[in-house]
């Protein structure tokens, strides 16, 4: 059990938070699947608004959990079930959009998942609601001041960013190879189905780890 009654943050705790942030961000999940698919189809630059939206959404959610939002899911388990169904509906929409984009020519004015969509998506992403409360409970010391809490949240987000960026960079590497329309359609079907599969894995893993 971590206890912190002043503003100082042990370097060991910062290192642990940094490691946790990077590892959780680099593992497969809905966010990384969308980043990867967007980068393959449209390039690294156009995937960046989604990446920044992820960071914004996570920052808001972590702050909300720190203010007591996480207690809502403990007091009202049905709220998480509602969130799962909303998330599943949105995932199906995103998956359909990815698959459909494989049948359309790539255009510079194509509407992509941007900052707002990515931020909203975090609120219905089950992986977020599995990882974020665990992070807050495991790494934020009891009695931590707002400054200590904010510092650890910032460290977490800073080291989450490169893990997610790695997926977008990998997509950029494959972009040229996927320039062939047939290959792009096959990839987009794979990415769309993988998005649904990663959502299901994230949802059911919570139950298994409980």
Secondary structure, DSSP 8 states (H G I E B T S, - for coil): --B--SS---HHHHHHHHHHHHHHHHS--HHHHHHHHHHHHH-HHHHHHHHHHHHHHHHHHHHHHHTTTHHHHHH-HHHHHHHHHHHHHHHHHHHHHHHHHTTS---TT-----HHHHHHHHHT-HHHHHHHHHHHHHHS-BT--HHHHHHHHHHHHHHHHHHHHHHHHHHHHHHTGGGSHHHHHHHHHHHHHHHHHHHHHHHHHHHHH-
